[in-house]
């Protein structure tokens, strides 16, 4: 066992062990029957701080026992409190108390004395280390913290085996410029500076997460899908940051969590309407990843995170309004700078080559140089650039295209690289697979056009990516209509079927979508909801072979 892990085990609170063990053993059928407390590290503002401001004027000090906070006493200050590491020497009086209130009363009998939360979970009294006082000397430690009000220390916590926990008596605690439901814990997990943790019921946590991840003005069925996905993802990821002293954090590393001020009535309704509902595959909660928009097709998990996950398969979007469109201009000089920064020696850059799969996403990006070439695959293709590209659903504007990787059924002789090169064919995803067809005489209906020859939903891949076309609908989120059936899902190969090469000194990358592309597209969920799909259908579209319960 590593030293850092041993240190964490010594410093983690008893409530953390209860929480971690509880979730590890919890059958899914019991989810809604017991308190679902999680530990969220408030890393965005309160990790490794020299001090933490607590503007709340009236806080209850205590501990979480059996899933519920039990107050041991209260502290009152018109100006709030400051938490900071404590490196002082003290004299400890030789008697302990069962709660904070009694220790506070005893400390009032001595000048300069303060109540102390001991590492055995009991309370005692510390006095200044002055000559002539009877009692045991307490030396500075790497775990002790103190709360002060008006420049005077009002509480000390040894913070070794059981961490200090508190909450505003109103139930909403102010910490810095933010407010939080649940209980706040402050500790020195690394042995030096302070980190704050919010211990909160998972449903109340979602009150803030859902509007932080999806606009609260969106369709209610989309918000409900987001709530279920976020809940499932939370349970799947519990304990992922145990080495830091908590389950999850409040940043995009886990899920964005901004506290009470970001809550919205619409998303709170969505959370309450789906309370306890999660997504399962083979009886286990899934890693319900999601992202902003795909621009036509989602992606297979192995293209981003190596491992092929059965429920994270590429699917065509049904309706994705507002999908982000973007462009990035790159020069050969900039490519040379990127090559140098990454210690890649292939001479001077002469161009780029993109290899794309049938879903339109770049599978392989090759930088061509005067003495060689260098290829990056998967997510590294967009992260090669600085800053990273918005998605891997992009192409080279005006680039020359070759359809079909060597040996593939789509391969044909390369086109002459030219800025004037235009595709004469497109690839159409049909029930029998991907077929090459001519655009001559092909008519499809968009939301403002007319339909001829084509029935149902199709996906067309051109040199500029994949465009999903769907029969027109006048459905809006205010209309009531029968729930539509989900289209059949066709498996999407990761094989490269299109290659695009640059032809000029200045290369313009043109793309659609935003994010890693795996799992649920949030814009797509909103679009499906507008067409009349409910939250269960939305989730079953984006996550393959899952059960919603």
C-alpha positions in Angstrom: 0.0 0.0 0.0 1.4 3.4 -1.0 2.3 5.9 1.6 -0.2 8.5 0.3 -3.0 5.9 0.5 -2.0 5.0 4.1 -2.1 8.7 5.0 -5.6 9.1 3.5 -6.9 6.1 5.4 -5.7 7.7 8.7 -7.2 11.0 7.9 -10.5 10.1 6.2 -13.6 10.6 8.4 -15.7 7.8 9.7 -18.6 9.0 7.7 -16.6 8.6 4.5 -15.9 4.9 5.2 -19.6 4.4 5.9 -20.5 6.2 2.7 -18.0 4.3 0.5 -18.9 0.9 2.0 -22.6 1.6 1.7 -22.4 2.4 -2.0 -20.1 -0.6 -2.7 -22.7 -3.0 -1.2 -25.9 -1.3 -2.1 -28.3 -3.3 -4.2 -30.0 -1.2 -6.8 -33.4 -2.1 -5.5 -32.7 -0.3 -2.2 -31.5 2.9 -3.9 -34.6 5.0 -3.0 -35.0 3.6 0.5 -32.0 5.0 2.3 -30.1 8.3 2.5 -27.8 8.6 -0.5 -25.0 10.7 0.8 -22.0 11.4 -1.4 -18.8 13.4 -0.8 -18.1 16.1 -3.3 -14.7 17.8 -3.1 -15.1 21.5 -3.7 -12.0 21.7 -5.8 -13.0 24.6 -8.0 -12.7 27.1 -5.1 -11.8 25.3 -1.9 -8.9 22.8 -2.6 -5.6 23.3 -0.9 -6.3 26.7 0.6 -4.4 28.6 3.3 -7.8 29.7 4.7 -11.5 29.3 3.9 -14.1 31.9 4.6 -17.4 30.8 6.1 -19.8 33.7 5.9 -22.6 31.8 7.7 -23.4 33.5 11.0 -24.9 30.6 12.9 -23.4 27.1 12.3 -24.2 23.8 13.9 -21.1 21.7 14.7 -21.6 17.9 14.7 -21.2 14.7 12.8 -23.1 12.6 10.3 -24.3 9.4 11.9 -26.3 6.8 10.1 -26.8 9.0 7.1 -28.1 12.0 9.1 -26.4 15.1 10.6 -26.4 15.2 14.4 -25.6 18.6 15.8 -23.4 18.8 18.9 -23.7 22.5 19.5 -23.7 25.9 17.7 -21.3 28.8 17.0 -22.6 32.3 16.4 -20.7 35.2 14.9 -22.1 38.3 13.1 -19.1 38.3 10.7 -18.9 34.6 10.0 -15.9 32.5 10.5 -12.5 31.7 9.1 -11.0 28.2 8.9 -7.2 27.8 8.7 -4.4 25.3 9.6 -3.4 25.5 13.2 0.3 25.1 14.2 0.0 26.3 17.8 1.1 24.7 21.0 -1.6 24.0 23.6 -2.2 22.7 27.0 -5.0 20.1 27.2 -7.1 19.9 30.3 -7.5 16.3 31.7 -11.2 15.8 31.1 -13.4 15.2 28.1 -17.0 16.0 27.2 -19.6 14.1 25.1 -20.6 17.2 23.0 -19.5 20.6 21.8 -21.9 22.5 24.0 -20.4 21.1 27.2 -16.9 21.7 26.1 -17.8 25.2 25.0 -19.2 25.9 28.5 -16.2 24.5 30.3 -13.8 26.6 28.1 -15.7 29.8 29.1 -14.3 29.3 32.6 -10.7 29.9 31.5 -9.1 32.8 29.8 -8.1 32.0 26.3 -9.5 28.4 26.4 -11.2 26.9 23.4 -13.3 23.7 22.8 -11.4 21.1 20.8 -12.8 18.2 18.7 -10.5 15.3 19.6 -9.4 12.6 17.3 -11.5 10.0 19.2 -14.7 11.9 18.4 -15.1 13.4 21.9 -14.6 17.0 23.0 -12.1 18.6 25.2 -10.6 22.0 26.2 -7.3 23.5 25.0 -5.6 26.4 26.8 -2.8 28.6 25.6 0.7 27.0 26.3 1.7 29.3 29.2 4.1 28.5 32.0 2.6 27.3 35.3 -0.5 25.7 33.8 -1.3 22.1 34.6 -2.1 19.6 31.8 -0.5 17.8 28.9 1.4 19.7 26.3 -0.1 19.4 22.8 2.4 19.9 20.0 1.7 21.2 16.6 0.4 18.7 14.1 -0.1 18.4 10.3 -3.8 17.7 10.7 -5.1 20.4 13.1 -7.4 23.2 12.0 -9.1 26.0 13.8 -12.1 28.2 13.3 -11.9 31.9 14.3 -14.4 34.7 14.6 -13.3 38.3 14.8 -9.7 37.3 15.1 -10.3 35.0 18.1 -10.1 31.2 17.9 -13.4 29.7 18.8 -12.9 26.0 18.0 -10.0 23.7 17.3 -10.2 20.3 15.6 -7.5 17.7 15.7 -8.9 16.4 12.4 -6.9 13.1 12.4 -9.4 10.2 12.5 -12.7 12.2 12.4 -13.0 15.4 10.4 -14.8 18.5 11.5 -18.3 18.8 10.0 -20.8 21.6 10.3 -23.8 23.3 8.5 -25.7 26.5 8.8 -28.7 26.1 11.1 -30.9 27.1 8.1 -29.6 24.1 6.1 -27.9 26.3 3.5 -24.2 26.9 4.3 -22.2 29.8 2.9 -18.7 29.0 1.9 -16.8 31.8 0.2 -19.1 33.2 -2.5 -21.1 30.0 -2.8 -23.9 28.3 -0.9 -24.4 24.6 -0.4 -27.0 22.2 0.9 -26.0 19.4 3.2 -22.9 19.3 5.4 -19.5 20.9 5.0 -16.4 19.2 6.1 -13.0 20.9 6.2 -9.8 18.9 6.5 -6.1 18.9 5.8 -6.1 15.8 3.5 -2.6 16.4 2.2 -1.2 17.4 5.6 -0.8 21.1 4.8 -3.5 23.3 3.4 -7.3 23.1 3.7 -9.8 21.4 1.4 -13.6 21.7 1.8 -16.0 18.7 1.1 -19.7 18.9 0.6 -21.5 15.9 2.0 -24.9 15.9 0.4 -27.8 13.7 -0.6 -27.4 12.7 -4.3 -30.8 14.1 -5.3 -30.0 17.5 -3.8 -26.6 17.3 -5.5 -28.4 16.8 -8.8 -30.5 19.9 -8.2 -27.3 21.9 -9.0 -25.6 19.5 -11.4 -28.4 19.2 -14.0 -28.8 23.0 -14.7 -25.0 23.2 -14.7 -24.8 20.6 -17.5 -27.9 21.4 -19.5 -29.8 24.7 -20.0 -32.8 24.7 -17.7 -35.0 26.2 -20.4 -34.8 23.1 -22.5 -37.6 20.5 -23.0 -38.6 18.7 -19.8 -38.0 15.3 -21.3 -34.5 16.2 -22.2 -33.9 17.6 -18.6 -35.3 14.3 -17.2 -32.9 12.3 -19.5 -30.1 14.5 -18.2 -31.1 13.9 -14.6 -31.1 10.2 -15.0 -27.8 10.2 -16.9 -26.2 12.4 -14.3 -27.5 10.3 -11.4 -26.3 7.1 -13.0 -22.9 8.6 -13.8 -22.6 9.8 -10.2 -23.2 6.3 -8.7 -20.9 4.7 -11.3 -18.0 7.1 -10.4 -18.4 7.0 -6.6 -15.0 6.7 -4.9 -13.1 7.6 -8.0 -11.3 10.4 -6.0 -10.9 8.4 -2.8 -7.2 9.2 -2.7 -8.0 12.9 -2.3 -10.6 12.2 0.5 -13.9 12.3 -1.3 -16.0 10.5 -4.0 -16.2 13.2 -6.7 -15.3 16.8 -7.3 -17.2 19.8 -8.5 -15.4 20.3 -11.8 -15.8 18.7 -15.3 -13.5 15.9 -14.1 -16.6 14.6 -12.5 -19.7 16.8 -13.2 -20.1 20.6 -12.8 -21.5 21.4 -9.4 -22.0 25.0 -8.4 -24.2 24.8 -5.3 -27.5 26.3 -4.5 -27.2 29.5 -6.5 -27.3 27.5 -9.8 -30.5 25.6 -9.1 -33.5 26.1 -11.2 -37.2 25.1 -10.7 -37.4 23.3 -14.1 -34.4 21.1 -13.4 -35.4 20.5 -9.8 -38.7 19.2 -11.2 -36.8 17.0 -13.6 -34.7 15.5 -10.8 -37.8 14.9 -8.6 -39.8 13.4 -11.4 -37.0 10.8 -12.0 -36.0 10.3 -8.4 -34.0 7.2 -8.0 -34.2 6.1 -11.6 -31.0 5.0 -13.2 -29.6 3.3 -16.3 -28.5 -0.4 -16.1 -26.6 -2.8 -18.3 -26.5 -6.4 -17.2 -27.8 -5.3 -13.8 -25.2 -2.7 -13.1 -25.3 1.1 -13.3 -23.6 2.3 -16.5 -21.0 4.9 -17.0 -23.5 7.3 -18.5 -21.1 9.7 -20.2 -22.6 12.6 -22.2 -21.4 15.6 -24.2 -22.8 18.7 -25.9 -23.4 17.8 -29.5 -22.2 15.4 -32.1 -23.0 17.0 -35.4 -24.6 13.9 -36.9 -23.3 10.7 -35.3 -22.0 9.8 -31.8 -18.9 7.6 -31.5 -17.8 4.2 -30.2 -16.2 4.3 -26.8 -12.9 2.7 -27.9 -12.2 5.6 -30.3 -11.9 7.8 -27.2 -11.0 5.7 -24.2 -9.5 2.5 -25.7 -12.0 0.1 -24.3 -15.1 -1.0 -26.3 -18.1 -0.7 -24.0 -21.2 -2.6 -25.2 -23.6 0.2 -24.3 -21.5 3.1 -25.7 -21.9 2.5 -29.5 -22.1 5.0 -32.3 -25.6 6.0 -33.3 -27.0 8.5 -35.8 -28.7 11.6 -34.5 -32.4 11.7 -35.0 -32.7 15.5 -34.6 -29.9 17.7 -33.2 -30.9 21.4 -33.4 -28.2 23.9 -32.5 -25.3 21.6 -33.1 -22.2 23.7 -32.9 -20.4 24.5 -36.1 -16.8 25.6 -35.9 -13.6 26.2 -37.9 -9.9 26.5 -37.2 -7.2 27.9 -39.5 -3.8 26.2 -39.3 -0.7 27.1 -41.2 2.3 24.9 -42.0 4.4 27.1 -39.8 2.0 26.4 -36.9 2.2 22.7 -37.6 6.0 22.9 -37.4 5.6 24.6 -34.0 3.4 21.7 -32.8 5.8 19.1 -34.1 8.7 20.8 -32.3 6.6 21.1 -29.1 5.9 17.4 -29.2 9.5 16.4 -30.1 8.4 15.0 -33.5 11.1 15.1 -36.1 9.7 14.6 -39.6 11.3 17.6 -41.3 9.2 20.5 -42.3 5.4 20.0 -42.4 4.0 19.9 -45.9 0.4 19.0 -45.1 -2.3 17.1 -43.2 -4.2 13.9 -44.0 -7.4 12.9 -42.2 -8.7 9.4 -42.1 -12.4 9.2 -41.2 -14.8 6.4 -40.3 -18.3 6.0 -41.6 -19.7 8.2 -38.8 -17.6 11.1 -40.1 -15.3 11.4 -37.1 -11.5 11.6 -37.7 -9.9 8.2 -36.7 -6.4 9.1 -37.7 -4.7 12.5 -38.3 -1.4 12.3 -40.1 1.1 15.2 -40.3 3.1 14.9 -43.5 6.7 16.2 -43.4 9.6 16.4 -45.8 11.4 13.5 -44.2 8.5 11.4 -42.9 5.1 11.5 -41.4 3.5 11.2 -37.9 0.0 9.8 -37.2 -2.1 10.3 -34.1 -5.4 8.4 -33.6 -8.7 8.8 -31.7 -9.0 11.7 -29.3 -5.3 12.5 -29.7 -6.3 13.8 -33.2 -8.1 16.8 -31.7 -5.8 17.2 -28.7 -2.8 17.4 -30.9 -3.8 21.1 -31.5 -3.6 23.8 -28.9 -6.2 24.5 -27.8 -7.8 21.2 -28.6 -10.3 21.1 -31.4 -14.0 21.2 -30.4 -14.6 17.7 -31.7 -13.3 15.0 -34.1 -16.2 15.6 -36.5 -14.2 17.8 -38.9 -12.6 17.9 -42.3 -10.3 20.0 -44.4 -12.1 22.7 -46.4 -11.2 22.4 -50.0 -9.1 19.3 -49.4 -8.8 16.4 -51.8 -10.7 13.3 -50.8 -10.2 9.6 -51.3 -13.2 7.4 -50.5 -12.3 4.1 -48.9 -9.2 3.0 -47.1 -6.9 0.7 -49.1 -8.6 -2.7 -49.4 -12.0 -1.5 -48.2 -15.1 -2.1 -50.4 -15.3 1.7 -50.9 -11.8 2.2 -52.2 -11.3 3.7 -55.6 -8.4 5.5 -57.3 -7.4 8.7 -55.5 -8.8 12.0 -56.8 -6.4 14.7 -57.9 -5.8 17.0 -54.9 -7.3 20.3 -55.8 -9.1 23.1 -54.2 -11.8 22.6 -56.8 -12.3 18.9 -56.1 -16.0 18.1 -55.5 -17.5 14.8 -54.4 -19.7 13.2 -57.0 -20.9 10.6 -54.6 -22.1 10.3 -51.1 -22.4 7.4 -48.6 -25.9 6.7 -47.4 -26.5 4.7 -44.2 -29.4 2.4 -45.0 -30.9 -0.7 -43.3 -28.4 -2.9 -45.2 -25.3 -0.8 -44.5 -23.4 2.0 -46.1 -24.0 2.4 -49.8 -22.4 4.8 -52.3 -25.0 6.8 -54.3 -25.1 9.7 -56.7 -26.5 13.0 -55.7 -28.0 13.4 -59.2 -31.8 13.6 -58.8 -31.7 12.8 -55.1 -34.2 14.9 -53.1 -34.7 14.7 -49.3 -36.9 16.7 -47.1 -35.5 18.8 -44.3 -37.7 20.9 -41.9 -38.2 23.4 -44.7 -38.1 21.3 -47.9 -39.8 18.6 -49.8 -39.4 14.8 -49.8 -39.0 12.6 -52.9 -37.6 9.1 -53.3 -36.4 8.8 -49.7 -38.3 7.4 -46.8 -37.4 7.6 -43.2 -34.2 9.0 -41.6 -30.9 8.8 -43.6 -27.4 10.0 -43.0 -25.3 11.4 -45.8 -21.5 11.6 -45.7 -19.8 14.1 -47.9 -16.4 15.7 -47.9 -17.5 18.1 -45.2 -18.7 15.4 -42.8 -22.0 13.7 -42.1 -25.4 15.4 -42.2 -28.4 13.7 -40.8 -31.7 14.4 -42.6 -35.0 13.6 -41.0 -38.6 13.9 -42.3 -40.2 17.2 -41.5 -42.2 17.5 -38.4 -44.2 20.4 -36.9 -43.9 18.9 -33.4 -43.0 21.4 -30.7 -42.4 20.9 -27.0 -45.9 22.2 -26.3 -47.7 19.7 -28.5 -48.9 16.4 -27.4 -48.5 13.4 -29.8 -48.1 9.7 -29.7 -44.6 8.6 -28.7 -42.6 7.7 -31.8 -40.8 4.4 -32.1 -37.0 4.5 -32.1 -35.3 3.7 -35.4 -33.4 0.5 -35.8 -29.8 1.0 -34.7 -27.2 -0.1 -37.3 -23.7 -1.0 -36.1 -21.0 1.5 -37.1 -17.5 0.3 -38.0 -14.4 2.1 -36.9 -12.7 1.4 -40.2 -11.5 4.4 -42.2 -13.6 4.9 -45.3 -12.7 8.5 -46.3 -9.3 10.2 -46.5 -8.9 13.9 -46.9 -5.6 15.7 -47.6 -4.7 19.4 -47.5 -3.7 21.2 -50.6 -2.6 24.7 -49.5 -0.1 26.4 -47.1 -3.0 27.6 -45.0 -5.3 24.7 -43.9 -8.9 25.4 -42.8 -10.4 22.8 -40.6 -14.2 22.9 -40.6 -16.2 20.9 -38.1 -19.5 20.2 -36.3 -20.3 19.2 -32.7 -18.6 19.8 -29.4 -17.2 17.3 -27.0 -15.8 13.7 -27.0 -18.9 12.3 -28.9 -19.5 9.2 -26.7 -22.9 8.5 -25.1 -25.7 11.0 -25.0 -25.6 14.2 -27.1 -27.3 16.9 -25.0 -28.4 18.9 -28.1 -29.6 15.6 -29.6 -31.6 14.8 -26.4 -33.3 18.2 -26.6 -34.0 17.6 -30.3 -35.5 14.2 -29.7 -37.7 15.6 -26.9 -39.0 18.3 -29.3 -40.0 15.5 -31.7 -42.0 13.8 -29.0 -39.6 11.2 -27.6 -39.7 10.7 -23.8 -36.7 10.5 -21.5 -36.6 6.7 -21.5 -36.6 6.6 -25.3 -33.9 9.2 -25.5 -31.6 7.3 -23.1 -32.3 4.0 -24.9 -31.3 5.6 -28.2 -27.9 6.8 -27.0 -27.1 3.9 -24.7 -27.3 0.5 -26.4 -29.2 -2.4 -24.8 -29.8 -0.7 -21.4 -32.6 -0.9 -18.9 -34.1 2.2 -17.3 -35.5 1.6 -13.8 
